[in-house]
Amino acid sequence: PAANTPNVAHGELWFFEWPTVPAAVFEVLEVIFLITFIGEFVIKFYAYRIQLFLDLWVYVDLIAIAVPIFSLINGSSGGAASLLRIFRLFKLMRLVRLVRIFRELGVIVSGFVMAFSPILWTSFLLFTFTYACAIFTTMQIGQNDEEYESYYLECEVVRHPATC
């Protein structure tokens, strides 16, 4: 069944129906990626032989290969298989190796990490300043009945009963 997402357009509530993709498409893509990963591992093993197993990232690759193979052998797509699919995320950790290989990428990543703290403090200061301005404005305009009483009467602004 397609997922319905509510949208509001011109005061009406209507639903957009997302197109569905057959599960077979994802199964075929899973097999294609599995074959690609196995091919990559075989080529690396042929090139490096036993020295390949000295690198710890190889074990991450092996987990990423073993999970879909185990899932295909069992033929199950629930419970344990879905838990094992989480281990496929280890394949994404291989991107961390790029930082080690490309020096420029390492400089960019370290720049992001070093910039995180100043950005966090700047966001905190901006929030605090905005909050203080909101309190000041509320006290000066929102609660100053003597100064703005004529404005309330001219515009027929409905005042809150607690301030009357």
Number of C-alpha atoms within 10 A of each C-alpha: 7 10 11 12 10 11 11 9 8 5 7 8 9 12 12 11 12 11 10 9 9 8 8 9 9 11 12 11 11 14 14 12 14 18 13 13 17 17 12 13 17 13 12 13 15 11 11 11 11 9 9 16 12 9 9 9 16 16 14 19 20 16 18 23 21 18 19 20 14 14 17 15 8 11 10 12 12 10 8 11 17 13 12 18 17 11 17 19 13 17 16 13 13 14 10 10 12 13 16 11 10 10 11 12 13 16 12 12 13 13 11 11 10 11 11 12 11 10 11 11 11 12 12 12 12 12 12 12 12 12 12 12 12 12 12 12 12 12 11 13 11 11 12 11 14 7 10 13 10 11 11 12 10 8 8 9 9 8 9 7 6 5 7 6
